[in-house]
Amino acid sequence: MTSSTATLLNVERLGKSFRGLQALEAYSLTLRTGELLGVIGPNGAGKTTLFNLLTGIVPSTSGVIQFAGVDVTRRRADEIARLGMARTFQKVRLFPALTALENLRIPLQTHERAALWQVILRTPGFLRSEAALTRAAHELLATVDLQAAAHKPAAQLSYGQQRRLELACALALRPRLLLLDEPAAGMNPTEADALMHLILRLHAEFHLTTILIEHNMRLIMNMCPRIQVLNYGRLIAEGAPTEIQGNPQVIEAYLGQAEVYAAD
């Protein structure tokens, strides 16, 4: 099997219950390197719970998660992140008082291993490392078209800019798998379209494998060759956009009139 078709993420019968409430039940997925998968479903369907389980933020009740050939079912979130899995959240999570550049330096520093004495003495090696971090942060800002906002506090950025900065912070972790949790939430159609093109460009340029949760049906139908549909914690459908649009269970659970969401 070539690297282009290798399985990056394999999930078998993953489940999570909260005090008797089954938030996710018997969920399975085989995701190959380079795929862009969409996950949709009504509010409370289990989509964010799925991301929390995959990234180790919440422990699973049942099932197995294998990422990059490693069983990560019981791994901590930081261990999973170091293996190459990064995510964004429904609500923007940035340090509002720090500049865009400073926000980016934080995830970039996870790859550095400077000793305490090097930091205190500000050795030449440490200073070179700091300069390299700053250059890398500027490059990522340019990648998401935020170079002009490098020295602005995150709190002063527009909502769309904050979303792009959060995406850059995820890229700073050098992920193999990127999980995007409703990145277009709160955006107008023009902003959402710009974000769609940005995500597609980054997916290609950084050779990412991506899972996208999104309520914007036009966006997800146009971006994702394969889509999964969750409802009440269960996977009820999986397939190409045209298959999802015509699936009676999906229409009943979430989509309403299928033709309204037809891809461009």
Secondary structure, DSSP 8 states (H G I E B T S, - for coil): --GGG-EEEEEEEEEEEETTEEEEEEEEEEEETT-EEEEE-STTSSHHHHHHHHTTSS--SEEEEEETTEE-TT--HHHHHHHTEEE--SS----TTSBHHHHHHHHHGGG----HHHHHHT-HHHHHHHHHHHHHHHHHHHHTT-GGGTTSBGGGS-HHHHHHHHHHHHHTT--SEEEEESTTTT--HHHHHHHHHHHHHHHHHTT-EEEEE-S-HHHHHHH-SEEEEEETTEEEEEE-HHHHHT-HHHIIIIISSGGGG---
